[in-house]
């Protein structure tokens, strides 16, 4: 297995950190070295949250991914995808939730939300999967399952068995939400 660098980006409260923990636990279960680093500003107020996930058969020395070094970026919201595209490696894969969460400057009218972000991503990256993860999560029963929908979509790009993903969802997610998240993962996997 080659080294894998994954950037998970979103807005506070979307479940980016839970997604990175599930991914990290999968790597550990597979006997790989993994480092996670979360960087967030005003995440509790809907600010930007980014998690660096680095996985290797060898020792990972630094948890941070350099600009242009991400094999995969998973964006829980369009604007966060736009902000972090420079971190995607040439030939890397981009998974973006088509949800738009208006930041404060847009809400108060001091700025405009950029138009046609998905089109911009497709023009600047070779492998872009845009998915309405919010709609799928709501169909499953909760908007909070966006994270497992996106994990499901990304799972096919990684060398881990589907059963391993399901097992880590079962052991990481709160028991009352396990079934909902397993369904959300399946729908993302098949999207």
C-alpha positions as CSV (number, residue, x, y, z in Angstrom):
1,X,0.0,0.0,0.0
2,X,1.3,3.5,-0.8
3,X,1.1,6.3,1.7
4,X,-2.3,8.0,1.7
5,X,-2.9,11.6,2.7
6,X,-6.5,12.6,3.2
7,X,-7.8,16.1,4.1
8,X,-11.3,16.3,5.6
9,X,-12.7,19.8,5.6
10,X,-16.0,21.3,6.7
11,X,-17.8,23.5,9.1
12,X,-18.0,23.1,12.8
13,X,-20.8,20.7,13.8
14,X,-20.8,18.7,10.5
15,X,-19.0,15.6,12.0
16,X,-15.6,16.0,10.3
17,X,-13.8,15.0,13.4
18,X,-15.9,11.8,13.9
19,X,-15.2,10.9,10.2
20,X,-11.4,11.3,10.8
21,X,-11.6,9.1,13.9
22,X,-13.3,6.3,12.1
23,X,-10.8,6.5,9.3
24,X,-7.9,6.5,11.8
25,X,-9.3,3.5,13.6
26,X,-9.6,1.6,10.3
27,X,-5.9,2.3,9.5
28,X,-4.9,1.1,13.0
29,X,-7.0,-2.1,12.7
30,X,-5.2,-2.8,9.4
31,X,-1.8,-2.5,11.2
32,X,-0.8,0.8,9.5
33,X,0.7,3.9,11.1
34,X,-1.7,6.8,11.2
35,X,-1.5,10.4,12.3
36,X,-4.4,12.8,12.7
37,X,-4.2,16.5,13.2
38,X,-7.2,18.7,13.5
39,X,-7.1,22.5,12.9
40,X,-10.1,24.6,13.6
41,X,-10.9,28.2,14.2
42,X,-14.4,29.1,15.4
43,X,-15.7,25.6,14.8
44,X,-18.4,25.8,17.5
45,X,-19.7,28.9,15.7
46,X,-19.8,27.3,12.3
47,X,-16.2,28.1,11.3
48,X,-13.8,26.1,9.2
49,X,-12.6,22.8,10.5
50,X,-9.9,20.8,8.7
51,X,-8.4,17.4,9.7
52,X,-5.3,16.0,8.2
53,X,-5.2,12.1,8.1
54,X,-1.9,10.5,7.1
55,X,-1.7,6.7,6.7
56,X,1.3,4.6,5.8
57,X,2.9,1.1,6.1
58,X,5.9,3.0,7.4
59,X,6.2,5.5,10.2
60,X,4.4,8.8,9.7
61,X,6.6,11.5,11.0
62,X,4.4,14.6,10.6
63,X,0.6,14.7,10.9
64,X,0.2,17.7,8.6
65,X,-0.3,17.5,4.8
66,X,1.6,20.0,2.7
67,X,-0.1,22.1,0.0
68,X,-0.4,19.9,-3.1
69,X,0.0,16.7,-1.0
70,X,-3.5,15.4,-0.4
71,X,-4.4,12.2,-2.3
72,X,-8.0,12.7,-1.3
73,X,-10.0,15.7,-0.1
74,X,-13.4,15.2,1.4
75,X,-15.3,18.5,1.7
76,X,-18.5,18.6,3.8
77,X,-19.5,21.9,2.2
78,X,-18.8,23.6,-1.2
79,X,-17.0,26.7,0.1
80,X,-14.6,24.6,2.2
81,X,-13.8,22.6,-1.0
82,X,-13.1,25.8,-2.8
83,X,-10.8,27.0,0.1
84,X,-8.8,23.8,0.2
85,X,-8.4,22.8,-3.5
86,X,-4.7,23.9,-3.5
87,X,-4.0,21.0,-1.1
88,X,-5.1,18.3,-3.7
89,X,-2.3,16.4,-5.4
90,X,-2.3,16.3,-9.2
91,X,-4.4,13.3,-10.0
92,X,-6.0,13.2,-6.5
93,X,-9.6,12.6,-5.8
94,X,-12.1,15.2,-4.5
95,X,-15.4,14.3,-2.8
96,X,-17.6,17.3,-2.2
97,X,-21.0,17.6,-0.5
98,X,-23.1,20.0,-2.6
99,X,-24.4,21.6,0.5
100,X,-23.8,25.4,0.9
101,X,-23.5,26.8,4.4
102,X,-23.4,30.6,4.4
103,X,-20.5,32.1,6.4
104,X,-21.1,35.2,8.5
105,X,-19.8,37.7,5.9
106,X,-22.3,36.3,3.4
107,X,-25.1,36.3,5.9
108,X,-24.6,40.0,6.8
109,X,-24.2,41.0,3.2
110,X,-20.5,41.9,3.3
111,X,-19.6,39.2,0.8
112,X,-21.1,36.9,-1.8
113,X,-21.0,33.1,-1.8
114,X,-18.9,32.1,-4.8
115,X,-21.0,30.8,-7.7
116,X,-20.5,27.5,-9.5
117,X,-17.9,26.0,-7.1
118,X,-18.5,22.4,-8.3
119,X,-17.8,23.5,-11.9
120,X,-14.6,25.3,-10.7
121,X,-13.5,22.1,-8.9
122,X,-14.1,20.0,-12.0
123,X,-12.1,22.4,-14.1
124,X,-9.2,22.3,-11.7
125,X,-9.1,18.7,-10.6
126,X,-9.3,15.5,-12.6
127,X,-11.4,13.3,-10.3
128,X,-14.3,15.1,-8.6
129,X,-17.3,13.4,-7.1
130,X,-20.1,15.9,-6.2
131,X,-22.8,14.3,-4.0
132,X,-25.8,15.7,-2.2
133,X,-24.8,14.0,1.0
134,X,-27.2,16.2,3.0
135,X,-30.2,14.9,1.0
136,X,-29.1,11.3,1.4
137,X,-28.5,11.7,5.1
138,X,-31.9,13.2,5.6
139,X,-33.5,10.3,3.7
140,X,-31.7,8.0,6.2
141,X,-33.3,9.9,9.1
142,X,-30.8,12.6,10.2
143,X,-28.8,15.4,8.6
144,X,-26.0,14.6,11.0
145,X,-25.2,11.4,9.0
146,X,-23.6,13.5,6.2
147,X,-20.2,12.4,7.5
148,X,-20.9,8.7,7.0
149,X,-22.5,9.3,3.6
150,X,-19.2,11.0,2.5
151,X,-17.1,8.2,4.1
152,X,-19.1,5.7,2.1
153,X,-18.5,7.6,-1.1
154,X,-14.8,7.8,-0.4
155,X,-14.4,4.2,0.8
156,X,-14.2,2.8,-2.7
157,X,-10.9,4.8,-3.3
158,X,-9.2,3.2,-0.3
159,X,-7.8,-0.3,0.2
160,X,-10.0,-1.3,3.1
161,X,-12.8,-3.8,3.1
162,X,-16.4,-2.5,3.4
163,X,-16.9,-4.8,6.4
164,X,-14.0,-3.0,8.2
165,X,-15.7,0.4,7.6
166,X,-19.0,-1.0,9.0
167,X,-17.3,-2.5,12.0
168,X,-15.6,0.8,12.9
169,X,-18.9,2.7,12.5
170,X,-20.4,0.2,14.9
171,X,-17.7,0.7,17.5
172,X,-17.3,4.5,17.1
173,X,-20.8,5.9,16.6
174,X,-23.1,6.2,19.6
175,X,-25.2,3.0,19.8
176,X,-28.5,4.7,19.2
177,X,-27.2,6.1,15.9
178,X,-25.3,3.0,14.6
179,X,-28.0,1.6,12.3
180,X,-28.8,5.0,10.8
181,X,-25.1,5.6,10.1
182,X,-24.6,2.1,8.6
183,X,-27.5,2.9,6.2
184,X,-26.0,6.3,5.4
185,X,-22.6,4.7,4.7
186,X,-24.2,2.1,2.3
187,X,-26.0,4.9,0.4
188,X,-22.8,6.9,0.1
189,X,-20.9,3.8,-1.0
190,X,-23.5,3.1,-3.7
191,X,-24.1,6.8,-4.7
